[in-house]
Amino acid sequence: MKRILIALSVVALNGCALYDAYMMTGYDSNEYRIITEIRTDAGIYKDQCEAVDASRVNAMALSHKTMLFQNYESQIPRNANGINASQELNKIAQGLKDRYKDPKAPVSVAFCKLKFTSIENSAETIQHVVGKRPR
């Protein structure tokens, strides 16, 4: 009787693992490219924070790219974690862009570098997750 229960549990566990592997979002080279571009751009833009006008343009460009990433992620089936991560990344980038739009409060170099570093680190984390998906 024990052998039958063990055999049934092994078959059931393998079936669950196969189902999970099938239902998991697969590797997407476009998704990986976009998040890699966001990470790279944030790293480059972080070094240009001393130039206020350039930083304003960079913040706008990066906010557009994170919006693109969020829109792309939202259309991938079975991708709830990716959608949540892209929304949070977009919030950071939109916050920086909105801060540059406010003429009353100038953006400091330290704040600029902090935000671009935050975007870069978040993008790196997302990049690792996307890169580890099954191919």
N, C-alpha and C positions, 0 to 999 in steps of 0.2 A: 504494500500500500504506500509506503514511504517513497519507493522508487517511482511510482506512478505520479505522485504529487510533485516530486522533484522534476521529473521529465516535463510535466505540464507547466510548471513554473518557468523552466528554462525556455520552453517554446513561447510562452506568453511574454517573457521579458525580451526575447529576440524580436518578436512581432512588434512590441512597443518601440524598440530601438529603430527598427526599419521604418515604422510609421513616422517617428520623430525626424529621422534623416530625410525622408521624402517631403515632409511638411515644412522643413526648415528652408529659409530663403537661401538660395544658392549664391555663389560668387558672381558678381556683376562688374565687368571691367570698366564700364562707364561710371558706375557709382564710385569705384576705387579711384578713378582718374579725377573726378570732381573733388573728392575729399583730399586727395594729394595736392591738387592745385590750391585749395583753400589753405592747407597747412603751409605750403611753400610761400604763397603770397603773404600770409601773416608774418612769417619769419623775415621776409624781405622788408615788408612795410614797417615792422617794429624798429628797424634801424634807420628809418626816415622820419621819425617822430619830431625831430628838431625843426623841420620845415613844416610850418602850420598848414600852408596851402596844399602841399603835397599830401600831408596826412589826411586832410579833409577829403581829397579826391580818392586816396587809398581806402579810407573808411567807407566811402560810397561804393567803390568797386567791390570791396569784400562783402559788403552787405548784399549786393546784387548776386554775388556768387553763392553766398549761404542761402539766399532765397531760392536760387536755382536748385541747390542741393536739397532743400526742404521739399520743393515741388516734385523733384525726381523721386525722392524717398517715399512720398505719400502715394505714389502709384505702384509701388512694388508690393505684390500680395504677400501675406504672412510676414509682415515686416514692422510689427508694432514697436520693437525696441529701436529700430533704425529711424522710424518716424519721430519718436520721442527725442532721440539724440539730435536729430537734425533741427527740430524745433528749438531745443535749448541752445544749440550753436547759433542759430539764426537770431535768437533773442540777444545774445551777447553782441553780435555784429550790428544789429539794429540799434542797440543801446549806444554804441560808440558813434554810429552815424547820426543819431538824434542829438547826441551831445555836441557834435560839431555844428549842428544846425542852430543851436541856441546862441545868439550873439551876445547875450548878457554874461554868460559864463565861459570864458576861454578855457580850452582844454590844455592841461599841463602836459609836459613831455612825459612825466612819470605815469600819469593816468593813461596816456596813449600807449606807452610801452606795456603797461600792465594789461590793458585790454587786448592788444595784439598778441601778447604772450598767452593770455587765457584762451584766445581763439586758436592759437597754434597748438597748445596742449590738448584742448578738447578735440581738435581735428586729428591729432596724432592718436588719441585713444580710439576714436571712431575708425581711423585707418587700420589700426591693429585688429579691431573686431571684424571689419569688412574683409580684410586680407585673410583671415583665418577661416572664412566660410568654405564649405566643400565646393570643389570645382567639378 
